[in-house]
Amino acid sequence: MNKVEEYIKDRDILGVAHSATLSFVNCLSKEEIQNCIVNAIWKASKKYDKRHNTKFTSYLYNGVVMECLNQRKFNKNKSQKSVHLHLAIPDKTDYFSRFEMQDLVETCCDDPFLIYDRFYNGMSIAEIAKDRGLCGETIRIRIKKNLEKLKLELEKSV
């Protein structure tokens, strides 16, 4: 039996792992939480080093929290993409075509490529920030300002 199997069968280890997930029960499914625990146990069994004066359980607890945070972030990014990729309204007389929307983005946004990268290419704020050599907060604010301008133009057009 390898270390991962031993840790998964250890009730104390599982107790620590489950306690790390308590703040995520409302935003992650049971399957996602289980995956986070298994991933964290696997990573901890491979990377834990006693020389860093940390208990294995403390290392595991932090690993589970990080896995859950990453899963929540993934879920959030996935839902944001789906909202912004489907701009058409069901009533076909009341929506902009994709071409009209692209023209609107290009004419009213200060940085249309920022909007394309975020919502059409599905890049995260961190990816855009790294690509442009800026901090994530700067990118977030610029996206927000561009979207506000786009919203005002859309309201004028309707």
N, C-alpha and C positions, 0 to 999 in steps of 0.2 A: 504494500500500500504506500503510495507517495504522500508527500506532505499535504498537498491540497485535499486529498481524500481524508486524511487525519483531521485537518482543521474543520472540514465540513461536518464531520461526525462529532466533533467536540462541542458539547452543549455550552460551555463557557464562552468559547469563541463565537458561536452563533448568537449567544445572548448579547455580546458586545456589538456584533454586527447589526442585529435587529434594533438595538437601542440607538445606533447611529442613524437609522432610517426613520425614526419617529416623527421628525419634522417634515417628512416627505410623503406621508401616507395619503394626504389630501391631493397631492399633485402628480403622483406617480402610481401606476397600476401595480398590483401585486407581482405580476410577472416582471415588470421593470425593476422593482425593488429586489426581487430574487436575483435577477441578472446582475444588478449592481453589487450585491453581496458576493456572488460567485466570482465576478471579475476582480473585486477588491481582495478577496482571499487569495486568488491566483497570483495577482500582482504582489501582494504582501509576502507570499511564500517565496517568490522569486527575488524580491528586492530588499527584504528586511535584513538589516545589518546590526548585530548586537553592539558593535563598537560605537554606535551613535548615542549610547546611553538612553535608549527609549525602549519601553516595553513593547512587545509584539502587539498586544491588545490595543495600545494607544496608536500604534502605527496603522493597524487594521481599521480602527474606528475612523481615523482621519481619511483613510483610503476609501471607506464606504461612503463617507460624506462627500468626498470629491466625485466619486462615481455617480452618486445621486444628483449632485449639482450639474454635472455634465449631461446626464440624461434629461433633467428638467430644461436645461438650456437647449438641448437638441429638440425636445418637444415644442418649446416656445418658438424656435426658429422655423421649424416645420410648419407650424400653424400660421405664422406671419407670412411665409411664402405663399401658402395657399390662399390667403385672403387677398393679397396684392396681385396675384397672377390672374385672378378671375375678376376683371374690372367690369365686365358686361353685366347689365341688369336684365332680368328675364324678359321684360317687355321690350321687344325689339325696336320700338319707336323711340325709346328713351335711353339709348346708350351710345357711347362713342365707339367707333371702330378702333381696332388696334392701331391703324395708321393715323387716325385723328388724335389718338392718345399720344402716340410717339411725336407727332408734330407739336402737340401742346407741351409735352415735356421739354422738347428742344427749344421752344420759343419762350417759355415762361420760367424755366428753372435756370438758376445761376450755373449749376453744374449738372447737366443732364446725364453725363457718364456715371456720376455718383448714383443716380436713381437707377440707371440701367444695371450697374454692378450689383446694387443691393436687391432689387426686386425682379429683374429679368434674368440676371445671371445667378441669382441666389447666393451671393457672397455674404458672409457675416460682416458685422461692423469691424471685428478684429482683423479679418482678412483684408478688408479695404484699407484699414488703418496701416497695416503692415505693408501693403502694396504701395501706398502713397507716402509712407514714412511719417505718418502723423499719429497722434494718440486717438484712441477709440472715442473718447468724449467729444473731440473736435469733429470727428466723422458723424457721430450721432446728432450733434447740434446742426451740422450742415444738412444732413438728411431731413431733419425736422423743418428747417427753414425752407428748403426746396419743396417739401410736401405741403407746407402752408401756402406757398405761392401757387402751387398746382391746384390746391383746393379752391383758392380764391378765383382762379381762372375757370375752373369747372363750374363754380356757382354762377359766374357771369354768363357762361355759355348755356346754362339750363333755363 
